[in-house]
Amino acid sequence: MAIPGIESVLQKLGSVAAQAAGLSSTSSAAAAATGASPGGFAAELQASLQRVSSAQDGAQAQAQAFEMGAPGVALNDVMVDLQKANIGFQMSLQVRNKLVSAYTNVMNMSV
């Protein structure tokens, strides 16, 4: 019995390992075959920001539905979704801070 989420992670790990081993042409063909889009860090960062944004939008919509008294919307679900969105935002904020710090360190290096 295979779990699709685990298979997806294993495929991504395999393509990253192939790239690290210097098999870039083989890994790009494998990435195309598995449906993974090559793009590196920038593409993954953009996708992550989009996921955080959609989580915030979904949590806000669910909170508004609860406030309006929509049936089937429980307070505990609203609170959990709001906290998930907040954690995602805090994580992206910390990644941004680390990127700015790394950029500053690189710019301050003397040749």
PyMOL commands that set and color helices and strands:
alter all, ss='L'
color gray80, all
select helices_A, chain A and resi 4-20+24-34+40-67+75-108
alter helices_A, ss='H'
color red, helices_A
deselect
rebuild
show_as cartoon
